[in-house]
């Protein structure tokens, strides 16, 4: 560091002699750091020189001792006096100079041995309180050659001081912006470091000096501008802060003084607005001059005043330093001696990255010191190469914007753009996807093509049915580019429907049966589909439209009259194959249009990379609205393999999926990571021995999850990446055991990937950029959205003369040195949740339509690994009060379930950046946000509430829990309730009936229940689902396992004025023995009913086994002279026919609660279910004189109907038992899902109508 000697008129007076002296600001900082890390070598400074010639060791020692006598700082030690640091100056100190003789080693090894020993010595820490704070060592290589090492603590010296002794290059501190690292940053900063070097040619050096002179700048300013440009390009940040050490010796009196006088300047430069390099240099010149004008302000004082947020993972204020040294490098010549530098590397540094540039006779010598825990040596070597390329470009045209200045050499540019995108492969370019299926039909006509439960179709049969549908659709006007809606549950009819649409020339558009009507209506209107394919049981749940509706089950007799020959539609590979809707940021979904050619390319790659044969079986369990379903459908159907269809909603039940994989001998499966995590937790996964390949995609896959799968199964695991706009997948990566990272791999056949900066220029290896995708897999665009299509599908700047396009993914990625791609996250506010693409802006737009919402922001948080949740931050309007339950209900009417946030946080205002934008990084964590609610959060007030709150937090994954929060409003359901009560039993030694969660759905109420004697209502038999309302109550009798959870969703469709009570069986509380006769159960439950309603008319319903009990209650009430106005059964088989139905229910319940086996709560459930089975077997009643209503599950599972009279009797055998007449309604769902939320829309409406009719003909309740 070159500092001019300045003679200040006043001079610096000599300090008065004193035993104890205060410390400077900089010394205080070093002393404090030493107390934190007392054995750290970090603040040591070492310098070594090579001495050639005849050396008088004794004279050298005396010279060193004279220096120590001359400079008081070298005789200082530092102690704490009353908690404050003070330095004590010793009167004298002797100097030791050990000589380590290396002449016993071979001559070729002596220099390396001296370097090794000097490095070890340099790393030894100092004791500030005991001293000495310097050490000297002399290593003898031969009689006329020595190496002298001087080590000092920075608190008594600095690098300038070392120059007073001998010349030493600065060991700079390291910086860190948000530089892309090779390894994750650890929570606590490490100081392990290494160095890399690059010499810039003299032509570059001369050019930079000339440019500096022309611009009125120093070489330091020009190099700093280039370095900050490099950091800006590597990080994408506009606000670049760099630290720069200075000597702090701007007075003549201090230039020869040994002591800690060095200071550090903080140089902050604004690179926003994409300035030219000449403009940037002007900015840097002003910043540098301003900083030097205040160079006397100690850096420690700056830190003290600014009070930056402390983070143990990196240093405050800046994490990168820059230093230009121009001290003379000429060796020091003394009589008989030649002294020059001897380089040693201490291997430690305080920062992540430090660039030191030295002017030498050969050119500018660039030395980077970097943290080896963060960076690989190859990364730093590339960075130095980028710097050299950048400097050459600056000299060629300093008027060029900094974002346009190149970093890549031509060889690297070609490698990234051409070599890594050499993916050309043949595929059937002119074939439509259904034509490829027809080719397979000709090869294996009699092989089984598709299986759904106990049904199956051969390739010939499937082709014939699809052809019959295609001919029928042709008569309805379906042809090329016609969009046909598919609103169906998973079934063989669904596969026939998709193939039939394609064969007719149309494009299929899947609609999820669980979508709200408002969303379905938008999609139907947006597609202008003239035809909708559905199933009879789903027709009532569909919104009204002008489309022609074809029910592939009820209408098949008419469809089956058409020809079974392949249809000629005139469709080509350039026509649409399907349109799949994805989340849109405007509040409405957008339809992605994919052509046959793109799909044919992808499926040809699949068969080439992962060949399937007739012995393979692929499980189709993904909803049609997720494009992975396209792979699942066509991979087996184009290769002669067998397509196995999971039951509707089967993808939600990991136990069912594992059983299906094992029973159906599945060899290949597609999963999203959240489902894979559920599968690896299933005990029976080890039975899936036929599974060979697992394909994972849709969201980020973690190393931990991959290794857990490998620990359970011997399978191949592939990580797939690709937006819907690129036809299912664009890249692929094989995961292997022992890997410490998961990448997204390389592009597929006929696919190109580019990682570009905001100017759409390729970024260097290791640097983050936006991922663009091109090739034959690109979608056509967005339906009815030419503006959005033009925005997201952009011209390919690397396509040469061909007019090709690239899709902007909005994903942040970077290249690894071997060409594989690493996914880094999103650039915008789109996330992947359980495989579904969610535009946070769409949720924000819908929330913003709520009249009480003033502002809102939605983010995805992953507070525990693998558990990603949506959180909405709300600023209510003035004088508005909002509750989570209200907002959740509002969104459920407009958005799919997976897009409804799990938490709603009320804020007074959203945090903003200086430019006025929402600062998402400063949004408070959930605990902070919840505590800011004015009236919503109530902290636990006693030990019981505190323990319960902790249990709720663990079960629900939300914290903190207010003692007034409702369990169900926080996302609780029956499975979580079982886990909740099991944990309460184990930790509080208190067993409660499961029904308690209805009576006491908050921590506050549950704690009160635990602390007081239970009331009669908490015996477990009576559950208040909705107590308000003037209408006569509806009593709901539970199923086989006895709890009333299945009825909790009844409340909303029946209206606010309808009281609803659940009836459960004795024994669930563990206090009473279960009953084993239906008659006794009916009598006991009737007793509880009469506490609420002493007389009729009564309204009764029962699910499954509960229907038998409701039937018996009705018989007993009638025998007593009470009037039963309504008796309803939910998929109950008549007495003697119910065994199969109970088995189906039992399978599901056990899969829900297996993981908590051993709890007494679960033992109670099992005892009650066994008693109920025994009671059902014994039940032999006489007929009921009144009338009844049967709500029959339209999708009856095979195991229920196989040996049952119900298979031929739509009345489920009740005809002979109900003498007053039986009304039958078929409703969506199977036996297990008939009461689920998704099917309750139809069932609830029908039940409400039946109630209103019965209530309209009855007198008031007595």
N, C-alpha and C positions, 0 to 999 in steps of 0.2 A: 504494500500500500504506500503510495507516494504522497507525502503531506509536506507542503511548503512550511519552512520555518518562519514564524511570524513573531516579531518583537513587539510585545505589548508594553506600552509605556509604563504601566504600573509595576510590571513584573509580578512574580509569585513569591510571597514571603516564605521563609523557611519556617516549618512548623515547630512550635515550641515543644520541648521534651515533655513527655507525659507517659505514665505507666500504661494507661488504658485509653484508647482512642475509639471514637465511633467509626462505623463502616460507611463507605459510600453506598449509594443506592444499588449499584451493580454488585458490590461485594455482599450486601445484605441478601440479594437474590441468590447468589451462589452459596452463601452460608445456609440459607433456608433449604435449598435443594440438597445440600449435603446432609442436613438433618433427616430429610425424607429418605435419601438413599446413601447412607454413610459409607458404604463400601463400593461406590460406583466410581469407575475410572473416567466417567464421561467428561468431567471438568478438568482433566489433566491435559497439559500441552507438552508435546515432546518434539524435539528436533535433534537430528543427527547429522554429523558432517564427517566426511572422509578426510583424514590428515595424512598427506604423503610427504615423506622426508624424515629427517632426524628430529624426533620429538623428545623434549625434556619434560618428562612426566611430572617431576617435582615442581618445575617452574609453572607448568600448566595448573597444578593444584593451587599454588600460591596466587596465581592470577584469578582463579575462580574465587578464592577466599577474599581477595581484595574487592572483588565485585560485591560479595555478600556484605562486607564491611561498609562499602560505599552506599548501598541501597537498603534503607531500613525495611522496605516492604518484604525483602527476602528473609528478614529475621523475625517476621511476624508469626504469631499463632492467634487463633480465634476461639474465644470461650464465651459462654453465656453468663452474664451478670444480671441477676434479678430478671431473668427471662429474656434479656436483650443481648445481642451479640456485641462483643468488644474485641479489639485487637490489641495484643500485648507485644511490644517490640523488645526483643532480647538485646542486651548490650553487645554480645558477640556470639558467633557460632563458628565452630571449626568445620572445614569442608573435607569430606571424605571422597576419594577418587579411586574406587576399586578398579583394578586392571584384570580383565578376563583374557587370558592368553589362549588364542585359538590356533597357534602354530602347530599343535599336535595333530590337527586335522589335515587331510589332503588339501593342497592349494585350491582345487576347484570347488571345495565345499565351504571354505572359510567365510566368504562374503554372505552366502545364504545363511550360514549359522549365525553370523553377526546380526543379520536382519531378523532372524527368528528370536534370538535372545533379546535384541533391542525392543522388538514388538512386545514380548512378554513383559519386559521391564516397564515399558510405557503404559501397560494396562494395569499396573499395580496402583491401588488407590492411595490417597494421602489421608492422614489424620489431622484435621484442622486444629484440634485442641492441643495436640502433643507436638506437632511439627516433626522434623523439618518439612517445609513445603516445597522442597526441590531435591532432586537427586542427580548425581553425575555418574556415568559409567564409561570406562574406556576399554574397547575391544581391540586386541592386538592381532592383526592378520599376519604381519611379518614385522621385522625390526624397523622397517622404514614405512610402514603403513598401519594406520590405526583408524578406528571409528569411535568418535566421541558422541555420547548420548546425553542430552540434558532434558530432564523432565521436571515440570513445575505445575503447581495447581494454579488455575486461572485467577484465583482470588488474590494472588500476589504477583501475577505476571500477565502478559498477553503476548500475542504473536509479534507485536512490534518489539516487545522486550526481548524476545528470542533473537530478533535481528540485531539488538544491541550486543548480545553474546555472539551469535552466529546467524547466518542467513537460514530462514526456514519458510517453506511455502505454507500458506494458510491452510489449516485443517478446518474447512468451512462447516457451518451448521447446515442441516438438511431441511428442505421445505416439503410441504405437502398441500396442494390444493385438493381438488377432487380428481386427482390423476387416476387413470385406470390402472389398477394394480393386478399383478399375477396371482396374488393370494389375498384372502380377506384380511382386513385390518383387525388386529387383536384388540380386546378391550383396554389393555394396558400397553402403552408404547414400548417397543423394544428398541435397543440402540445398536443392534448388530448391523454392520455396514461393510461395504466393499467399494472398490473404485474402478472406474472405466476411463479410458483416455482416447482422445482423437486429436491429431495435429492438423490444423487448417493450413492449406498451402499459402505461400507468401503472396500469391496473386489475390487471394481473398483478403488477406491482412491489409495489403496496400489499398485495395478497393474500399475497405471499410474505413480506413484512415482518411482517404480522400473524400468519401461521402460525409464523414463527420465534419470535416473542415468546411465543405460546401454548405452544410446545414447549420453551421454555428454550434455544433454539439461536440462533446468529447467522445472518444472511443468507448468509454464506459456507458454513456447514454445510448449509443447506437447498438452496442451488444446487449444491453438490458432490454431495449425495445424489441430486438430479435428474439431474445429469450422469452419475454412476456408474450410475444406473438406465438411462439412454440407452445407455451403453456395454455394459451387461449385456444389454440387449435386442438390440443390434446384433451382439454376438459370441456370445451364448449362454453366456458364461463367468460363473461365480459369484465368482471371486476377481479383483477389480478393483483395480489399482494405478495411482494417479495421482500425478504430481509436482506440487508447488505451491511456487513461489518465495516467499520471505519476505525482508524487508528486512535482518534481522540487526542491527537498531539499537534494541535494547531498553534502552539507557542514554542518558541525557541528553547525555553527552559525545560520543557517536557520531552523534547525530541530524543534526548539521550538518557532519559530516566527509565529505570526498570520499575514496573508496577502495573496494576490492572487499571489502565486508562482507556481501553478500547470501548467503543460504543457500537450500537447497531441502529441503522436507519430502517424505517418501515416505508417502503416505496409502493404506493397504491396507484394503479393506473386503470383508467376507464377505457376499455376497448369497444364499447358499444357503438352502434351506428356503422360498423364495417369501414373504419377509416383506411385511407391509403397508408403505406408505411411512412411516407414523409409526414403525413398528419399525425400519426402515432408518435413519431420521433419528437415532434413539437410538444406533444402532451408529456412525454417522458422527460424532456428537458426541463419543463416547468416544474414537474413533480420533484425531480432530482435537486434542482436549485433550491426549491423551497425546503426540502428535507435538510440540505446542508446548512441552510441558514439557521436551523434549530439543532445543529449537530451536538451542541453542548447539553441538551436536555437528555439526561440518562434514560436509556431504554427501560430500565427497571421502573423509573418514575412514570414512563408512558404506560407500562403495563398496570401499574398501581392506579393511575388515574382512569384508564379505560375500563378496568375491571372486566376483562373478557371472560366469557363462560369457559370454565375449566373442563377439560376432557382429558382423561388419562391416556387416551389413544393417540393424541398428537399434541404438538406444542401450540401455545396460544399465539394469536395475531397473524402469524405466517408459518408456513410449513416448508417453504422453499427459500433458499438463499442464493445470491449471486455475488461474485467477487471478481474484480479485475486486479491483478497484481502486475506492477511494472518495476519491481525492485531489480537492481542489476543482478544478472546471473553469472557475472565474471567471478572465477575462483579468487579467493583471498590468498595473496602471495606474501609470505613472510620469509625472512632469511632462513633458507634451508627447508622451508615448509610450504606445501601447497594444500589449501583447505577448500573443499567444495562440498556440495550437498550430498547427503546419503539418505536415500528415500526409505522411509519406514511407513507401514500402514498399521495404525492402532486397531483397526477393525471395529471402531465404535463411532457413532455420530448421533447428535441430538435431533436431527431432522430426517425427513424422508428423502429429500433430494437436495443436493447442493452443486451448483455449477461454479467452478473456478477457472477463469481464463487467465493465462499468463502470457505476456509478450516475450517471445524468445527470438533468437537469431534465425530459427528455422520457420517461424510463423506463430500464429496463435495456438497455444497449447490448451486444449479444453479437457478439464478433469471433472468428472461427475462422481460424487460420493453418494451412495444410495443405500437405503435400508433393505437388507437382504431378506427380511421377513415379508417384504411387500413386492419386491421386484426381482425378476430373473436378470442375469447378466445380458442375455440376448435382447431383452426389452430395452435396456439402457443403451446398448450398442446401436439399436435401431433409432433411438431418440437422438443420439449424437449424429447419426447419418442424416436424420431429418433436419437437424440444425444446419449442417453443412449445405444441404440442398436448398434450404430456406435462405441462407445467407447469399448464395449464388443468385437466387431469383431476385432478392432485394437489390443487389448490385446491378442486375440487368434492367430492372424497372422499379425504382422506389415509389413511383406513382400508382402502382398496382394496389388494389384493396388487399388488406391482410388476409381476408378469407380466400382470395384467389391465388395466393402465393403457394406454389407446389411444395409438397413435402416428400413425394415419392420419386425414386429414380425410375427411369423408363423400364428397367428390368422388373422391378417390383410391381409397377403398374400393370405390365403385361401379365405377370403371374396372377395378380388379383382379378383382373378383368377377363382374361382369356383362359389361362391354363386351368384355374379352379372352376371355370364354367364350361369345360369341355365335356358335356353330358349327352351329346347327340346319340340317339338310338332309334332303330326302326320300330314302328308300331303301326297298327291298321288305321291310317289317317282318315280314310274315307268310310269307315264302318261306324254304324250306330250301335249303341250298347245292346239293344235288344236283338240286333242281328248277330252279335257275338254270342248271345245266349242261344239263339236258334241254331248256331253252328254246334254248340255243345249238346243241344238236344239231339241233333243228328248223330253225334258220336256216342252218347250214352242215354238212349231214350228210356230205358227201363230202370235206370238207377234212381234211387230215392233222391229227390231234389230238395224237398223242404219238409220239416217235421214241426208240428205244433201240438204239444201234449200227446193225445192218442190218435191224432190225425196225421196223415202224410200224403204227399203227392210225388209221383215220379216225374222225371223231366218231361216226358211226353204228356202226362196229365196236366202238369202245370202250364205247359205251352198251349195245350188245347183250350184250357179255361181262359188264359190270357187272350188268346185269339178271339174267342167268343165275345169277351168283353170289348176288345178292340173294334170288332165289327159293329157292335151295338153303339159304341161311342162315335163311330164314324157317322152313323145315322143321326146322331145328336149334334153333328157339326164339328166334331173334334178332328183336327188335322195339324200340320206343322205350325208351330208357334202358338197353338192353343194351350192355355193354361187350365189344368184340371185340379181341383182341390181334393186332397186326401184327408178326411177327418175320421180316422179309424183307430181302433185299438189293435195291438199286435196280434196277428192271426194269419192263417193261410189266405183269407180273403184280402188282407192287406198286400201281400206279395202279388196276388193275382191282379189287384187294382193297379199297382205300380207298373207291372209289365204290360197290362192292357192299355194304359195311357200311353206308354212309350211306343207300343206297336201301332196304336192309332195315329201316331205322329205327334202327339201332344207332349207337353212338359208337365210333370206332376209337381204339385205344391202342397207340402205337408202342413197340416194344422194340428197343433197339440190339443187333445181332447180336454186338457185341464186348463186351457187358456180362458181368461175372462171373456164374456160375450163381447165387450167393447173392443178388445184387441182382435178377436176373431172377425168381427164386423169390418174393422179397418182392413184386414188382410184380404177378405173376400172382395171388398169394394176395390182395393188397390189392384188386385190381380184381374178383376173383371172376368173371373172364371165362369164360363157358361154351364159347367157341369161340376157337381160335387159328389164324390164317392164317400159313403159312410156305411154305418150299420144301424139296423132298426132301433137298437137300444140307445143309440146316441142321437137320434134325429131330433128329439125334443130339446136336447141341450144345445142345439145349434141355433145361431141367430137367424132371423128371417132374411132371405135374399132372393134375388131374381133367378138364381141358378137352378138348373134342373138337378134334382137330387136323386141319386141312384143308391139304394141300399143293397149291398152285394150279398147279404144273407136273405132278406125278405124278397128281393126282386130277382133272385137268381133263376127262378123257373122261366122268366121271360128272357133273361140274358142267355141262358143255356140253349135257347133255340137257334142261336146264330152259328155260323160256320166255325169249325175248329181249325181251319187252314190259316197259315200266316197271312196277315193283312198287308196290302200294298198301299202305303199312305203317301209316298213321295217324299218322306222326310229324309234329310241328308245330315252328314256329320256336323254341318255348320248350324243346324237348328238346335233349339233349346231342349235339354233333357230334363232339367228340374230347376225350380226356383225355391231357395231356402231363405227364410227371413231371419235376420240377425238384429240385435239391439241397435237402435239408432240414437244419436245424441240429441235429436230434435224433439224427442218425446214420442216418436212413432218408429216402429221397426222398418227396416229396409230390406227389399227382396234382392238376393244375389242370383243372377242368371248364369247358369252353367250349361255349356253346349256339349253335345255328344262327343266331339273330338277331344275335348279336355278330359272327359271321363274315360274315354277309350285309352288315352295315353296313360292315365294314372293306373287303371286296372291292368294294363299290359306290364307296367313297371312292377306292380304287386306280384303278378304271376311269374315274372322273370326273377325277381329278388327273393321271393318266398313261395316257391312252387307248391301248389295244392294238388291232390289227386283224389280219386274216389274214396280213399280210406280216411280222408280228413273231414273234420266236422267243425264248422264255425258257429259260434253262439251269437245270435242277433238279439241284443238287449238294449241298444241305444235308441232313444226316441228318434222318430223320423225327422224331427226339426233340427237335429244335430247331424252335420254332414258325415260324421264317422259311420252313421247307419248305411250310407251308400256303399262304403267298403264292405261292411258286414254282409250286405245283401248280395253284392255282385262278385266278390272274391270267390265264394263257393260256387255260385251259379254259372260262372264262366269257366270253371275248371273241372266240373264233374264231381265236386265235393258235396257234402250234405249241409244244408242250411238248417240250423236248429233255432227255432223261435222261442224266446223266453215268454213267460206269461205277462200279461199287461201289468205294468208297474213292478215287474220283477227286478228291474235294475235298482230298485230302492232297498231290496232285501238281500244283504250279503250272504246270509245263511242259505237262502233259496238258490242264489247263483252258484255257490260252492256245491250244493247238492246237485244242481243241474249239470255242472261241469263234470262231476264224477259219474253221475248216472248216464248221461248222454255221451260220455267219452269224448269230450270236446278237446280238440288239438290246438285251436287258435282262438284268441279272445282279444277284444279291444276294450280298454278301460281308461278312465280319467284317473289322475293320481288320488283324488279323494275317495273314489270307489276302491282303488287298489289298496289304500290304507285300511279300509274296512275288511277287504278280503284277507289280507295277511293276518288279521286279528282273529279270523275264524278258526276254531280248533280243527275242523274237518278239511281244511285246505290241503293237508298232506295226502288226502285220499285222491286228489286230482292228478293221478299219475300219468294220464294220457296227454296232459297239457304240455305242448312243446314250445309255443311262442306266445308271448304277451306283448301287445303293442300298447304303448301308453302315450297319450297326447291330450290336447285340450287345455292344459295348464302346466305350470312348471313341475317337473319331477325332481325330488330331492335325492341326494346320495343315500341318506339314511333309509328312505323308503325302498330304494332299489336293493340295498343290501339286506333289508328285512325279507324281501321276496326271495332273494337267493338263499337265505337261510332256511326258508320253508320248502322251496321247490327247485328242482333241477330243470330250469327253463331258460330259453333265450328271451332277453328283454330288450325292446327297442323303444327309443324315445322319438316320437314323431312331432313335427311342427308344421303348421300350415293353416292360414286363415281360410274361411269358406270361399273367399274370392280367388283362391288358387287351387280349387278343386281338391279338397280334403287335406292333402299334405304337400309340402314343398321340400322338406329336408328330412333326413333320417340319421339316427345315431344308435349304434349298438352299445348297450351298457354291459360291462363286464364286472366280474367280482373283483373287489379290491380297488376299484376306481375311486378317486377322491373328488371327482367333479362329474357333472352331467351336462353334456353339450347337446345342441340340436343337430349337429352333424353337417353333412354336405348336401347340395341339391340333388333331387331325383332326376331320372332320365328326362331329357328335353326341358330342363328347368334351369334357369339362371338366377343367381342371388348376387346382389350388390349391396354393400354397406357404404352409405354415402353421407356426406356432410350437408348442411343446409343449402349449399350451392350445387348439390347433386354431383359432387366430385368424390371419387373413392377415398376413403380414409385409410391411413396406414394400418398395418397389422397391429392388433392390440388396442387400437383406439376405438371408442364407441361411436356409432353412427346409426342412422335409420336404415332398417333393412328393407330393400326393394326386391321384388320378385318378378321375373319374366319367364317367358316360355310358353309351351303348348298347353299348360294347365290353367292359364288365366281365364277367369270368368269374363263374360261379355260386358258386364257392368251391373248397375242397379236398375231395377224395374221402375220406370216412370221417374227416374231421377238423373236426367242428363247432366245437371250441374254437379251433383256429387260424383257421378262417374268420371267427369272430366277432372275433378279435383283429386281423386284417388287413383285413377288409371292414367298415367302420364306418359308422354313420348319417351322412348328409350334412347338416351344420348349415346349409347354404345352399340346401337344396332346397325351401324353402317348405313347402307343405302336402303335397307328394308324398313318399312314403317311399323315397327313393333312397339309394344307398350310395356310399361312396368307398373306393378301395383305397389303403392306406398302402404306398408303394413302398419306404420305407427309404432313399431317395435324397435327397441334399442338393442343393438347387438354389436359384436366385434369378432374379427377373425383371430383365431389362434395361429401360431406359426406354421402348423401343418395344413391349414386351409379349412379346418373345422370351425363351425360358428358357435359362439357362446351367446345365449339369450340373456339380456341384462334387465329387461323390464319394458314398461310402456313409456312412450313419449307423451301421450295424451292421458285422458282420464277414462280409459277403457281397461277392464280387467277380465280375467277368466275365473269363473266361479263354478266349481264342480263340472268343468267342461263347457259351460255355457259362456258365451261372450256377452259381457254386460257393459253397455255404455252408461257410465255413471251420469252422464248428461241427460240421458232419457229419464232416469229416476228423478233427477233434479227438476227436469221440466214438468213432470207430473206432480211432484210435491209442490212446485211453485204455483200450481193451479189451485191449491187449497186456499180458501179465502183468508185463513188465519195465519198463513205462512208469509213472512216478509222476505226472508232470504234463506237459502239452503245450500249446503254442500254435502255431497255423498262421497265417502272414501271407502276403500277396502283395507281392513286391518287384519294382520296375522299375528296376534299376540302370543299364540302358541303354535309350534310347527304343525303344518298341515291343517290348521283350523282357520281358514280365511273367512271373514265375515264382513258384511256391509254395515257401515255406521253412517247415519244421517245426522248432520249438525243443522239445527234449526234456529233461526232468529224469528220469534213470533212477532206478529204485528202489534202495534200499540194497543194496550188494554186487552190483549188476547191471551188466553190460557190454553195451552195444548197439552194433551196427554198422549203417551206412546200408543196406547190401545186405539185411540181415535185415528191417528195417522196410519197405523198398521192396517186397520180395517179399510180406510180410504184407498190405500195403495192396492190392497188385495182385489178391489173391484176393478182395477185398471191394469195391473201388471201381473205377470206370472209369479208364482210363489218364490222362485229363486231370486227374483229381483226386489223382493221386499226386505229392507234392512232389518237386521236383528236387534239393533239398538237405535234409539233416537235421543240425541243430546241437545238440550236447550241452552242457547248461549245468548248473552246480551248483544253481542256483535261478533261478526266474523273477523279473524285476524287478517290484516292486509299488508302487502308489500309496499315499499315506498312509492311505487308507481300506481298504487290503488287496486291491484289485483288481489284476489284471495290467496293468502299464503297458506297452502295446505300443510306445509311442514310445521307450522305453528298451531295447527288445530290441536286442542288439548286431548290428552289420552282420556280413555273412557272414565277413569276414576275422577279426573279433574272436571271433566265436562258434567258428570252427574252431580258433583258437589256444587256446581254453579247454578243448578236449578233453584228457583226461588222457593218453591214449596214442594218439590218432588222428592228430594232426598232426605231421609231421616236415618241417622246413624244408630247402630245398636246401642241399647241403653242398659243392658244387663248381660250377665255371662251367658245365659241361655240364648238370647238373641244374637250375641256375638258368635257363638259356636254355630248356630243355625245359619247365620249369614255366610260364614266361611264355607259351610257345606254347600249352600246354594251356589256360591261363586264357583266352586269346583265342578258341580254337576252341570250348571248352565254355561260355564265359561265366560261369565260376565262379572266385572267387578268395578266399583263396589256395589253391593246389593243394598238397596234401601229396605228398611224393615216394612215399608208399606208397598213395595213392589209386588205385583200379582204374578204368581208363578207362570200362568198361561200367557200373560202379556209379554213375558220375557222369552217366549218360545218353548215353554215346557210342554211336554206331552206324556202319554202314559208310560212309555219306556223310561223317560227321565224321572218320572215320579217314582217308579219302582226303585231306581238307583238312589234317588234322594232318600227314600224311607229306609233302604238298606243301610246307607251311611249314617242316618240318624240313629238307627238301632245299634250300630257298632260303636259309635262314638259317644252317644248319650245314654246307652243302655236303656233305651225306652222304645218299646214297640208300639206303633200306632196303626190303626186301620188305614188302608190305602185311600179310603173315601175321605179321610181327614183333609186331604188337599183341596177338596171342594168346599168344605166348611171353613177351612183356614188356609186360603191360598197365599197368604203373606207370612213373612217371618214373624211379624208382630202377633198375628193371630195364632200361628202354630206354637209359638213360645208360650202364649197364654194357655193354650190347650195342654201343653206338656206340664205347665206349672200348677194347673188346677185339676180337680177331679173331672173326668169326662162326663158330659151330659148324656141323657138317654139317647139323644140323636146321634151320638158318636159311637154307638154300638156297632156301627158298620153296616147296618141294614138299610139305612135311609140316607140318601144323598140329595141335597138341595142343588139342583142344576140351575134353576131360575125360580126364585121365590116370589117375585113381584108379578102382578097381573090380577085382573078381576075375573078372568075366565075360569071355568073348572079345570083343575090340574090334570096333566097327563102323567100317568105312572108308567115308567119304563123298567121292565124286568131284565136283568143282566143275563149274559150268555154263560157258557160252561164254566168259566173261571171266576165268575161272580162279581167282578168290579164293573162300575158304571161308566168307565172312561169312554166307551164307544158312543155314548149318548150325549157327550158334552157339546158336540157340534150341532145338536138339534135346536139349541136355543135360538140362534139367529134366524133360520128360515121359518120358524113357527111364530116369530113376532115377539115384541116386548111385552105384550099383554097376556102371554100364555105361560102360566107356571108349569115347570117341568121338574119331576122328581125321579131320581134313580132308586131302584130297589135292588139290594144286594143280599147275598145269602148269609145266614148265621155261620160264624166260624172264621170270617176274614179278619176279625180282631184278635184272634188267638186266645180269647177269653172263654168262648163257648165252643162246644163240639158241633161240627157240621151235621146237618140233618140228612137223612138218607131216603126220605120219602117225599115225592112231589106234593102230596097232600099236606104234609106237615109244613113244608116250605111255604105253600100258599097261605096256610092259616097264620103263620108267623108274619109274613109280609103284609097280609091283609090287616093285621093288628096295627102295624105302623101306618098304613094308609088311613085308617079310621081316626088316628090321632090328628091328622091334617084335615080330613074330609069325613065327618061322621056318617054321612049318608050320600046316596047316589044323586044324580047319575054319575057313574064312574067311566073313565076313559083309560084303557089299558093297552099296552103294547109290549112285546117281548122279542128279543133277538135270539135266534138259534134255540138252544135248550131253554132259554127264558120264555120262549113262546109257549112251551108246554106248561110252565108254571103260571104264566098269564092266563092260559086256557083254564087251568084248575082254579085260579082265583075267581075267574068269571063264573065258573060252575058253582063255587061255594057262595059267592055274593048273590047269585040268582036264587039259590036254595034258601037264603036268608030273607029273601023278599026285596033285596036291593036291585036297582036297575043298572044294567051295564049298557051305556050308550054306544061305546065303541070298543071292539077287541081287534087288535092288529098283530100279525105275525111278520117278522122280518126273516125270510128264508128259513122258516122252521118246517121240518118234516113232521108229519103226523106221528102219533105214538106208534112205536114199533119200527119206524123207518129212519130214525134220527142218528143211528150210530155212525154212518159215514160222514154226516155233517159235523158231528162232534170231533171226529178225527181230523178233519180239515182245520177246524178252529184250533185244536190242540197243537197242531204242528206249528202254526204261526206263533202262538203265545209262548211256546217253549223257546223258539228261536229268539224271541225278544228278551227273555230273562235269564238265559243260560249263563251269561258271564258273571252273574252275582249268585250262583248256586251256593247253598250253604246258609243263606239267611233264613231266619225264622219266618220273616214275611213271605218268602217264596215257599216255605214249607206249608204255611197256612193256605196259600193259593192252591198248592198241589193237593192238599187234603180236601179242600172244598170241591175242586174239580173231580176228584175221585168219588166223593160222595154224590156229586151230581150225576156222574155216569151211572153209578149204582142205582140212583133214584129213577133215572130215565129207563133203565132196563126193567125195573119193577112196575113202572107206571102202566096201569090198565084201567082207564077211566070209562065212564059211560058218556054217551054223546051230550053235546051242549045244545040247548034248545034255541039259543039266540043265533045271531048272524056274526060273521067275522070277515076281516080283510086280510089277504095274503099279499105281501110285497115280495115277489119272487126274484131272486138274482138271475138276470138274463144270461149271464156267462157262467153257467154252472160247471165247476171243474169235473174232469173225467172221473176222479176217484170218488166223487160224491154220487154221481149218477150211474156209474157203471153197473152196479148190482141192485139199484134201487128202483122202486116203482115210480119214483119221480121222473125217471127218464122218459116215461110215456105219459105221465099224468101231470099236466101243467098246474094242477091244484096241490101238488106235493102230498097227495094222499088224504087231504082234509075233507073230502066230499062226504064221507060217511060219518064224520065226527061233528060236523056243524050243520044242524038241522034247519036253522033259520036262513041259510043261504050264505054262499062264499063269494066274495068279490076279489078278483085276482088282478094285480098290476105287475107287469114285468118292469124292472128298474135296472139301470146300469150297474155293472160290477159282478164279481163272483161272491161266493159265500163269505170270504174274508174281507172283501172291500166294499160290500154293499153300503156300509155305514161310514165309509171314508169321506173326507171333505170333498174330494173331487167328484164323487158320485151323489153327494147329498143335494146338489142343485135340483135334480129330478125327483129324488125320493122326498126331499123336504117339501117341494111344491105339492106333490101328490098327497102326502100325509096331512099337510095344512088344509088342503081342500076337503079331505075326508073328515077332519076335525070340525071344520066350519059347517059342513053339511050335518054332521051328527049333533053339534051344538045348536044349530038352527032349529032343530025339531024337538029340543028337550026343554023341560022347565028349568028354572033357576036352581042352583045348587042349594041343598038344604043344609 
